[in-house]
Amino acid sequence: MRKKFVESFDVTNFQVENSNSVTENNSEDGVIVWIDAIHAMTTRNYTTYTAQELKGDSTKKTGQYSWTYPYEAPVLTHHNQRTGEPIGRVITATFSSSSQAGPPVIRLKCRITDPEAVQKVKDGRYKTVSIGAYAEHAYCSICGTDWIEEGNCMHWPGREYGKEEKEVAHLILGDIYFVEISFVNVPSDKFAQVTSIVGDAEEPEKSKGEPVKEKKENIQGGLPMTLEKQLENLQEKLGLKEEKLEVYETKISNLETKVSTLEEQNGLLSEEKEILEGKLENLNQEIEKLVQENAELKKNQKKALAEKVVDLKIQLGKLKEEDREEKVLEHIKRTEESLNDSLTDLQEEKKLLSKEEEGEEILEAGQVTNPGLHSSNEENVVTESDDSLSNEDYTDVDLKINAML
């Protein structure tokens, strides 16, 4: 998977069309220009090009090698790859460890063949340039996330992050494939521009920042590479490894921060859980206490009910006073419903007994009228002095009193 990058300040996204129908103008007319295309730097689009990635890999054909493989990249205007006509082609591409601006740079030798473009290059209207490229990796400078393989992270290029030391986020590109170079009005790499205009056979002067050509070693027994060049390559590889290591260290640091944050959150949750568990335990203890108190109240209530039933029975002469405690224990074994029924029956019995006693008191006072006598002139009054009443008479009186009550 690749991501498109263009280094003009006004960035637009578009689909690249690989078409073989566009032919290069092979006319010898036109001009040769040397261009500092892209420097090892972070551009105004917050995209970082490292020296090692600009230099590229000859096997992968990345970096400088991608400009002329599998064909010479076109020179366009304003990155118009879809419908624009090439105004020229890249002839050679060279990586240089220094440039007019200072940082390492990819320098392009281009032939401009479009007549109108030739004139504009000569009079300076076509001066600043911007590259169009794909990258297979784009690492976040803050957390190391590869936007192409892993997706976007929370750090947006150009924004500052960090509480104390602010750091501007940018994307570090890896495995870059350059596909075109365009003349633009405002390049994102502000040093990207035409450095010299020369004839077909001329080369730019060294004082103008051209790439220094490596001297070929004697192929007959000579070393394929000077020690200085080997050392330079090793240093560049070491630099690349250090850059990748820094990215991985940043990613590890961020992961450790996330782990620390999660552990802290887990600690807070554990404390909260412990507090809630304590509250739950207290509630369970309160519930248990209330259940015990409720059971005790019910027990006492049932005992009181049993005592009341027993006391009523004693009052009614059904039980003896000395058997009270034993009978209370026996009555407690009965259900509460049974005790309530007994209590109701006993209370009714007590009421009847009270009324009978009241009737007897009335008879003893000689104030009870015999309701069986309907004559208005005759009344049957029972007095204490009437000794002539027989047992049958008393029984008859009791029945009449009960009927009256």
C-alpha positions in Angstrom: 0.0 0.0 0.0 1.3 3.4 -0.9 0.4 7.0 -0.1 0.7 9.9 -2.4 2.8 13.0 -1.4 3.3 16.2 -3.3 5.4 19.0 -2.0 3.7 22.1 -3.2 2.2 24.1 -0.4 -1.3 23.8 -1.7 -1.7 20.0 -1.6 -4.3 18.2 -3.7 -5.0 14.4 -4.0 -5.5 12.7 -7.3 -5.3 9.4 -9.0 -2.2 8.7 -11.0 -2.8 7.3 -14.5 -0.1 5.1 -15.8 -0.5 5.6 -19.5 1.9 4.6 -22.3 0.2 6.9 -24.8 2.1 9.9 -23.7 5.4 10.1 -25.7 8.4 12.1 -24.8 9.5 14.9 -27.1 12.9 13.6 -28.3 13.7 16.8 -30.1 17.1 18.1 -29.4 15.6 21.5 -29.1 15.0 22.9 -25.6 17.2 23.5 -22.6 18.9 21.4 -20.0 18.3 22.5 -16.4 19.7 21.3 -13.0 17.1 21.3 -10.3 17.4 20.8 -6.5 14.3 18.7 -6.3 13.8 17.8 -2.6 16.0 18.2 0.4 16.5 16.1 3.5 14.3 18.1 5.8 10.8 18.5 7.1 8.7 20.5 4.6 6.0 23.0 5.2 3.5 20.1 4.8 5.1 18.6 7.9 6.5 15.7 5.8 10.0 14.5 6.7 12.5 13.2 4.1 15.6 11.6 5.5 18.9 11.6 3.7 18.9 7.8 3.6 15.5 7.6 2.1 16.4 10.2 -0.5 19.4 8.2 -1.5 17.2 5.1 -1.8 17.7 1.5 -2.5 19.1 0.3 -5.8 17.3 -3.0 -5.5 13.9 -1.6 -4.6 14.5 1.3 -6.9 13.5 3.8 -4.3 14.8 7.3 -3.7 17.0 8.6 -6.4 16.7 5.4 -8.4 12.9 5.8 -8.9 13.3 8.9 -11.1 14.5 7.0 -14.1 13.1 3.5 -13.5 11.2 2.0 -15.3 11.1 5.3 -17.3 12.3 8.8 -17.0 9.9 10.7 -14.8 8.0 13.6 -16.5 8.4 17.3 -15.8 4.9 18.8 -15.3 3.2 21.9 -14.1 1.2 22.0 -10.9 1.2 18.2 -10.5 -1.3 17.8 -13.4 -0.7 14.1 -14.0 -4.2 13.4 -15.1 -4.6 15.6 -18.1 -1.4 17.6 -18.3 1.2 17.2 -21.0 4.8 16.7 -20.0 6.9 19.8 -20.7 10.1 17.7 -20.4 11.7 14.7 -18.8 14.2 13.8 -16.1 17.4 12.7 -17.6 19.5 11.7 -14.5 19.0 11.9 -10.8 21.8 12.1 -8.2 21.9 12.1 -4.5 24.2 14.7 -3.0 25.2 15.0 0.6 25.2 18.8 0.4 23.4 21.5 -1.5 23.3 25.2 -2.0 20.8 25.4 0.9 22.9 23.1 3.0 21.0 19.8 3.6 21.4 16.7 1.4 19.4 16.9 -1.8 18.3 14.9 -4.8 19.5 16.8 -7.9 17.8 16.3 -11.2 19.1 16.9 -14.7 16.1 17.6 -16.9 15.5 18.4 -20.5 12.7 20.9 -21.0 11.3 20.7 -24.5 8.0 22.5 -24.6 8.7 25.8 -26.4 6.5 27.8 -24.1 8.0 26.2 -21.0 11.5 26.7 -22.3 10.8 30.5 -22.6 9.3 30.6 -19.1 12.3 28.7 -17.6 14.7 31.1 -19.3 12.9 34.2 -18.2 12.5 32.9 -14.6 8.8 32.4 -14.5 9.3 28.6 -14.1 11.7 28.6 -11.1 10.3 26.8 -8.1 9.4 23.1 -8.1 7.6 20.4 -6.2 8.0 16.6 -6.3 5.2 14.0 -6.6 5.9 10.8 -4.8 4.5 7.6 -3.2 5.7 6.3 0.1 5.2 2.8 1.5 5.7 4.0 5.1 4.8 7.2 7.0 5.8 7.1 10.6 4.3 9.6 13.2 7.1 11.5 14.8 5.3 11.5 18.2 4.2 7.9 18.6 5.8 6.0 15.7 2.5 4.8 14.2 2.8 3.9 10.5 -0.1 5.7 9.0 0.0 3.5 5.9 0.1 0.1 7.5 -1.6 0.9 10.9 -3.9 3.8 10.0 -4.0 7.3 11.4 -3.1 8.0 15.0 -4.3 10.8 17.2 -1.3 13.1 16.3 -2.1 15.3 13.3 0.8 16.7 11.3 1.4 20.4 12.1 -0.2 20.3 15.5 1.7 20.7 18.8 1.6 18.0 21.4 3.0 17.6 24.9 2.1 19.4 28.2 5.5 20.9 29.1 7.7 20.6 26.0 5.6 21.2 22.9 6.5 19.0 19.9 5.1 19.6 16.4 3.9 16.3 14.8 5.2 15.3 11.3 5.3 12.2 9.2 8.7 10.5 8.5 8.5 8.8 5.1 10.1 5.5 4.2 10.6 3.6 0.9 9.8 6.6 -1.3 9.1 6.3 -5.1 9.3 9.6 -7.0 7.0 9.8 -10.0 7.1 13.4 -11.3 8.4 16.9 -10.7 6.3 20.0 -11.3 6.8 23.7 -11.6 4.7 25.3 -8.9 4.3 28.8 -7.5 4.8 27.9 -3.8 6.8 24.8 -3.1 6.6 23.1 0.3 10.3 22.6 0.2 11.2 26.3 0.0 14.7 25.5 -1.4 13.4 23.3 -4.2 14.2 25.2 -7.5 16.1 25.4 -10.7 19.8 26.0 -9.8 21.2 26.4 -13.3 20.3 26.4 -17.0 22.9 25.0 -19.4 23.2 23.8 -22.9 22.9 20.2 -24.0 26.6 19.4 -23.7 27.4 21.6 -20.7 27.5 20.7 -17.1 26.9 23.1 -14.2 29.9 24.5 -12.3 30.8 22.9 -9.0 30.4 26.2 -7.3 26.7 26.1 -8.2 26.1 23.0 -6.1 26.3 20.2 -8.7 26.7 16.7 -7.5 30.3 15.5 -7.3 30.9 12.6 -9.6 32.5 9.6 -8.1 35.8 8.6 -9.6 35.8 5.2 -11.1 38.4 2.8 -9.6 40.8 0.9 -11.6 38.8 -2.2 -12.6 42.0 -4.2 -13.0 42.7 -5.3 -9.5 41.4 -2.0 -7.9 39.0 -1.9 -5.0 35.3 -1.7 -6.0 34.7 1.1 -3.4 37.1 3.4 -1.6 37.3 3.0 2.2 36.0 6.6 2.5 32.9 5.6 0.5 32.4 2.5 2.5 32.6 4.5 5.7 30.1 7.0 4.3 27.7 4.3 3.4 28.0 2.7 6.8 27.5 6.0 8.5 24.4 6.6 6.4 23.0 3.1 7.2 23.8 3.7 10.8 22.0 7.0 10.6 18.9 5.3 9.1 19.0 2.6 11.8 19.3 5.3 14.5 16.3 7.1 13.0 14.2 3.9 12.9 15.4 3.1 16.4 14.3 6.5 17.6 10.9 5.9 16.0 10.6 2.5 17.8 11.8 4.0 21.1 9.1 6.7 20.8 6.5 4.0 20.0 7.7 2.0 23.0 7.6 5.1 25.2 4.1 5.9 24.2 3.0 2.3 24.8 4.6 2.4 28.2 2.7 5.7 28.9 -0.5 4.0 27.8 0.2 1.0 30.0 1.0 3.3 32.9 -2.2 5.3 32.3 -4.2 2.0 32.2 -2.6 0.8 35.3 -3.4 4.0 37.1 -7.0 3.8 35.9 -7.0 0.2 37.0 -5.7 1.3 40.4 -8.4 3.9 40.8 -11.0 1.3 39.7 -9.6 -1.1 42.3 -9.9 1.5 45.0 -13.4 2.4 44.0 -14.3 -1.4 43.9 -12.8 -1.8 47.4 -14.9 1.1 48.7 -18.0 -0.3 47.1 -17.3 -3.7 48.5 -16.9 -2.2 51.9 -20.3 -0.4 51.6 -21.9 -3.6 50.3 -20.5 -5.5 53.3 -21.9 -2.8 55.7 -25.3 -3.0 54.0 -25.3 -6.8 54.3 -24.4 -6.5 57.9 -27.3 -4.0 58.5 -29.6 -6.3 56.6 -28.6 -9.3 58.7 -29.0 -7.2 61.9 -32.5 -6.1 60.7 -33.4 -9.7 59.9 -32.3 -10.8 63.3 -34.2 -8.0 65.0 -37.3 -8.7 63.0 -37.1 -12.4 63.9 -36.6 -11.5 67.5 -39.6 -9.1 67.3 -41.8 -11.8 65.8 -40.6 -14.3 68.4 -41.5 -11.8 71.2 -44.8 -10.9 69.5 -45.7 -14.6 69.3 -44.7 -15.1 72.9 -46.8 -12.2 74.0 -49.7 -13.6 72.0 -49.2 -17.0 73.6 -49.0 -15.4 77.1 -52.2 -13.5 76.4 -54.1 -16.7 75.3 -52.8 -18.5 78.4 -53.7 -15.7 80.7 -57.2 -15.5 79.3 -57.6 -19.3 79.8 -56.5 -18.9 83.4 -59.0 -16.1 83.9 -61.7 -18.3 82.4 -60.7 -21.1 84.7 -59.5 -23.3 81.9 -55.9 -23.5 83.2 -54.2 -23.2 86.6 -52.0 -20.3 87.5 -49.1 -22.6 88.5 -49.1 -24.1 85.0 -48.7 -20.8 83.3 -45.0 -21.0 82.2 -45.4 -24.6 80.9 -48.5 -23.7 79.0 -47.0 -20.6 77.5 -44.1 -22.7 76.1 -46.7 -25.2 74.7 -48.7 -22.4 73.1 -45.6 -20.8 71.5 -45.2 -24.0 69.4 -48.6 -23.2 67.7 -48.9 -21.0 64.7 -49.6 -17.4 65.0 -52.9 -17.8 63.1 -54.0 -20.5 65.5 -53.2 -18.3 68.5 -55.1 -15.4 67.0 -58.1 -17.7 66.5 -58.0 -18.9 70.1 -57.6 -15.4 71.4 -60.7 -14.3 69.5 -62.7 -17.2 70.8 -61.6 -16.6 74.3 -62.3 -12.9 74.2 -65.9 -13.7 72.9 -66.2 -16.2 75.7 -65.1 -13.7 78.2 -67.6 -11.2 77.0 -70.4 -13.7 77.3 -69.3 -14.6 80.7 -69.2 -10.9 81.7 -72.8 -10.5 80.5 -73.9 -13.5 82.5 -72.3 -12.2 85.6 -73.9 -8.9 85.0 -77.3 -10.6 84.6 -76.8 -12.5 87.9 -76.0 -9.2 89.6 -79.3 -7.8 88.3 -81.2 -10.8 89.5 -79.6 -10.6 92.9 -80.7 -6.9 93.1 -84.3 -7.9 92.3 -84.4 -5.8 89.2 -84.9 -8.3 86.4 -88.4 -8.4 84.8 -89.5 -11.7 83.4 -89.8 -11.1 79.7 -92.0 -14.1 79.4 -94.9 -12.3 81.0 -96.7 -10.2 78.5 -99.5 -8.9 80.8 -99.2 -5.2 81.4 -100.5 -5.6 84.9 -98.3 -8.5 86.1 -94.5 -8.5 86.5 -92.4 -11.3 87.8 -89.7 -9.7 89.9 -87.0 -12.0 91.5 -85.6 -10.9 94.8 -83.1 -12.2 97.3 -85.8 -12.9 99.9 -87.8 -15.2 97.6 -86.8 -18.6 99.1 -89.7 -20.4 97.4 -87.9 -20.7 94.1 -86.8 -24.2 93.2 -83.7 -25.3 91.3 -85.9 -25.7 88.2 -87.1 -22.1 88.7 -83.5 -20.9 88.8 -82.7 -22.8 85.7 -85.7 -21.3 84.0 -84.6 -17.8 85.0 -81.0 -18.5 83.7 -82.5 -19.5 80.3 -84.6 -16.4 80.2 -81.7 -14.2 81.1 -79.5 -15.8 78.4 -82.3 -15.3 75.9 -82.5 -11.7 76.9 -78.8 -11.2 76.6 
